Amino acid sequence: MKILVINGSPRGKRGNTYIMAEAFLQGAGEVGATVEQILLSKKTIKNCKGCFWCWLKTPGKCVIKDDMDPILEKLKEADLLVFATPLYVDNVTGLMKNFMDRILPLGEPYQVKDEKGECRHPARYVKTPKIGVISNCGFPEQSQFQVLHLLFSRIARNLHSEVALEIYRGEGELLKQTTPEIKAVVDKYKDVLRIAGREAAQFSKLSQKTIDKLNEPLVPFEEYITTANNFFSGRLDKK
């Protein structure tokens, strides 16, 4: 099992998304999976030009020469491709969107209908990885990830794949807190992330027990909201 995580956080290793993805990959590695996390913040990936060269002149190859080509090669070998991104304005980050635009070479230009009669592009390669999603946000509720849930169901469909797992974390700003009480809570959550990684590597899906554990609040919502508001009030007072 090869698991490739594409991390679209501008914060890179300083981000909450990295904390989640690392714990997940640790668990997967414990049961023998080959794992890698690529930080888009450390890569040069330019905007798609919409020129269609990857379809018409150099099929399967982008005309832009940057860091995307080697990532696409790794993507083609992966069994599970995990999109890891913080929630920005109900969606993925700009870094992740650029990456998603540049996977166009994986498809062919023709249009075919799926089993529901809706058009999509044929897959260029026989093997397509299953899709995973890891995300967090500064709001407390898990309902904040509705757009990502729909988006990646569409991405998986267009890639002739399926969504194998979704891990969403409201109250994401707690993940880097160092107070003993919060750190203990976060450590327990990381344990569940490692369990999720082991299950993904072994079964290509998560058990309902693990899903339920991942969706539990880290702290009560009202407590989190008060803490978050006090943090920003303190920052504003210093100006």
N, C-alpha and C positions, 0 to 999 in steps of 0.2 A: 504494500500500500504506500503510494507516494502522495503526500499532502503538501500542497503549496498554498501559503497564505500571502495574499497581496494586501499590504497595509497602506491605506490611503490617508493616514493621519499626517498633517503637516508637522506635528510634534515629534514624529518618529518614535525613538525609544523613550522619550519623555511623556508620551501620551498614555491615556487610560486604555486605549485600544491595544497598544502593545502589551500591556499588563495582561489583558484578557487572552490575547492570541498566544503569548508565551506560555501561560499556564495550560491552555488547550493543547499546544504542541508538545509540551512536556509529557502530558498524559499519553498522547499518541506515540511518542518516542519510546515510552516505557514498555509498550507491547510490540515494538519492532518496526513501527512505521518509519519511513524516510520522510523527514520533515524539513521545511524551509520557510522562512518568513522574509519576504522582500519588502523593503521600505521604499515606497515611491518618493518620499521626501529626499532620498539619497540618489535618485535616478533623474536622468534628463529624458523626459518623454514629452515631445512637442504635440501641439494640437493636430488632430486629423485635418487634412487639407480638403477633404471631399473630392479628390481628383479621380478616384476609382482605379488608379494604377494597379492596386493590389488585386483587382478583379480582371482588368483588361490587358495590361502590358507586362506585368510581372506577377502572375497569379500566385496568391498566397504570400507575397512579399510586399512590404510597404516601401514606398519610394523614399520615405524619410529615414535617414540614418542616425539613429540615436540608441538609447538603451532598451528600446522596445523589442528589437529582434531576439536577443537572447532570452528575454522573459517569455516571449511567445513559444520558443523552443521548449522551455521548461513546462509551460502550460500544457503543451501537447502531450507531454509524458505523464502528467499528473493524473491520479485517480480521483482526487478530491481537490477542487479549487475553491478556496475560501476567500471571499471578499470581506476584508476587515476595514471598517470605516467608522469614525465618529459621526453622529448625526449633525448635519449642517443644514439649517433651514428645512427640516423635514426630509432631507435627502442625503446623498453621498457628498463627499468633499469634491472640490474642483480637481484635485489630483486624481482621485478615483474616477471621476467622469472622463478625464482625458484618457486614462488607461482603458476604460470601457469602450470609448470611441475607437481606439486603436486596435481592438480585437477584430475589426472588420475582415482582415485577411482570412480568418477562420471559416468564413462562409463563401459561397459562390454567388454570382450576381443574379442567377435565375430565381424565379418565384414558383413555389410549389405550395399546395394546400395541405394543411395538417389534418388530423382525424376529425377536427371540428369544422373543417372547411375554411379556415383562416390562413392567409398566405404568410409564408416565411421563406428565408433563403435556405437552400440545401447546405448541409455541413460539408466542408471541403475534405475533412479527414474522418476516417472510420471511428477512431477513438475520441470520445468526448468525456471530460471529467464530470463527475457529479458536482453540484454547487453547494457551498456552505456560506453562511453570512454571520459575521460577528460585528456587533455595533454597541455603542453606549451613548448616552446623552446626559445633559445636566438636569433635565426634568425628572421627576420621580416615577411617572407611570410607564408601564410597558406598552400602553396604547399609543405612545408617541412614535412607534415604529411602523405604523400602518402603511406608509408610503414605501418603505423599504421592503416590506413583505410583498406588496404587489409588484414592485419593480423587479425583484429578483425572481419572482415566479415567471415574469415575462422574459427576463434574461435567460433563465434556464430553458424556457420553451424555445427561444430563438437559437440557443446553442444545441438544441436537440438533446437536452439533458433533463435533470430533475433537481429540485432542491432537497438535499439530504438532511440539512440541519440549519436552524436559525437560532442564534444566541444573542438576545437583546438584553441590555442592562441599563435600566433607569437608575437614577442616583449615581451616575458614573463618576462624579467628582469625589466620591468617597474612596475610590480605589487607591488613591495616593496618600490618603490621610494616615498620619503616624501616631495619633493618640491611641493608647493601649486598647480602649474599648472598641474603637472602629477598626483598628488593625486586626483584632481577634475576629471580628465579623468578616472582614475582607479575606483573611486567611482561610476561613471556612468556605467562602465562596470560591476561592482559587482551587480548593480541594474538589469542589463540584465541577469546575472547569476541567480539571485533570481527568476526572471520571468521564466527562463528555468526550475528551480527546481519545481516551482508551476505547470508548464505545464506537466512536466514529471510525477509528482505525480497524477495529475488529468486525463491526457490523454495518458500516456505512450509514448509520442512523443513530439517533439517541433514544433511550428508553423513556417512557412517559414519566417514570419516577424522576429521572434526571432532568427532564424538561420542567417538571413542576418545581424542582429544587432551584433550578436556574432562574425561574421567574419570581421567586419569593423576594419581597422587599428586603434590602439590607437593614434599613431602619424604618420606623413608621414615617409615612409621608409627611405629616405635619412637622415632625421633628427635623426632617431633612430640609423642608422648605424654610423653616425658621433659621437653621444653620446657614443655608445658602444665602438668604437675604442679609443676615448679619455679616457674612463675609464681604459682600459687595458694599454694604453700608460702611463698613470699616475702611475699605479701600477708597471710597468716595470722600470720607471724612479727612483723609490724609492729604488730599489735593489742596 
